[in-house]
């Protein structure tokens, strides 16, 4: 019984810790890259397109903790991070300068 209680407490603690790093579908997450303007990630916009958190996080595209990935435009242009989907086929391309303002805000 005691082992079960300890296990249950650990499970609850892990669930709470995971939720603390998540961006729910109605929330946004902001990044401040140098010189390009603040980037705003909208969980709602992506959820409205039918995406789930696991589509990007369980697949290995992103780690769960903000700041854990070294995201650069160069890496995205190579198809990493956001560039995996934002390739001009599945979603607007990160390679097209006309799309910069869709993510970057001055």
C-alpha positions in Angstrom: 0.0 0.0 0.0 2.8 2.4 0.9 4.6 1.7 -2.4 1.4 2.4 -4.3 1.0 5.8 -2.5 4.5 6.8 -3.3 4.1 5.8 -6.9 0.8 7.7 -7.1 2.4 10.9 -5.7 5.3 10.6 -8.2 2.8 10.2 -11.1 0.9 13.3 -10.0 4.1 15.3 -9.6 5.3 14.4 -13.1 2.0 15.3 -14.6 2.0 18.7 -12.9 5.6 19.4 -13.9 4.8 18.5 -17.5 1.8 20.8 -17.5 3.9 23.7 -16.2 6.0 23.7 -19.4 3.1 23.2 -21.8 1.5 25.9 -23.9 -2.2 25.1 -23.9 -4.2 25.7 -27.0 -5.5 29.1 -25.9 -2.1 30.5 -24.8 0.9 32.0 -26.4 4.6 31.6 -25.9 7.0 34.5 -26.7 10.7 34.3 -27.7 13.1 37.2 -28.1 15.6 36.4 -30.9 18.3 39.0 -31.4 17.5 41.7 -34.0 14.5 40.0 -35.6 11.6 41.1 -33.4 9.7 39.1 -30.8 8.4 35.7 -32.0 4.9 34.8 -30.7 3.9 31.1 -30.8 0.1 30.6 -30.6 -1.0 27.3 -29.2 -4.6 28.2 -30.3 -3.6 28.8 -33.9 -1.9 25.5 -34.1 -4.6 23.6 -32.3 -7.2 25.1 -34.6 -5.3 23.5 -37.5 -5.8 20.1 -35.8 -2.3 19.8 -34.3 -1.6 18.3 -30.9 1.4 19.1 -28.6 2.8 15.6 -29.3 2.9 16.3 -33.0 6.0 18.5 -32.4 7.2 17.4 -29.0 6.9 13.6 -29.0 8.3 13.6 -32.5 11.5 15.1 -31.3 11.2 18.4 -33.2 11.1 20.4 -29.9 12.0 19.7 -26.3 9.3 20.4 -23.7 11.0 23.2 -21.8 11.2 26.8 -23.2 14.7 27.7 -24.1 15.9 24.1 -24.2 16.3 24.2 -28.0 18.7 26.4 -29.9 16.3 27.5 -32.5 17.7 29.6 -35.4 16.4 30.7 -38.8 19.2 28.8 -40.4 18.1 25.5 -38.7 14.5 26.2 -39.7 15.4 26.8 -43.3 17.1 23.4 -43.2 13.8 21.8 -42.2 14.4 21.7 -38.4 12.1 23.0 -35.7 9.3 25.1 -37.2 10.8 24.6 -40.6 9.7 21.0 -40.5 6.1 22.0 -41.2 6.6 25.6 -42.3 8.2 24.5 -45.6 5.8 26.0 -48.1 3.9 22.7 -48.6 2.3 21.9 -45.2 2.3 25.5 -44.0 3.7 28.9 -45.1 7.5 28.8 -45.7 10.1 30.1 -43.3 12.3 30.7 -46.3 10.0 33.4 -47.8 10.8 36.9 -46.4 7.2 37.9 -47.1 6.2 35.6 -44.2 8.5 37.1 -41.5 5.7 39.2 -39.9 3.5 36.1 -39.4 5.8 35.1 -36.5 8.1 38.1 -35.8 6.6 41.2 -34.2 8.4 44.6 -34.0 
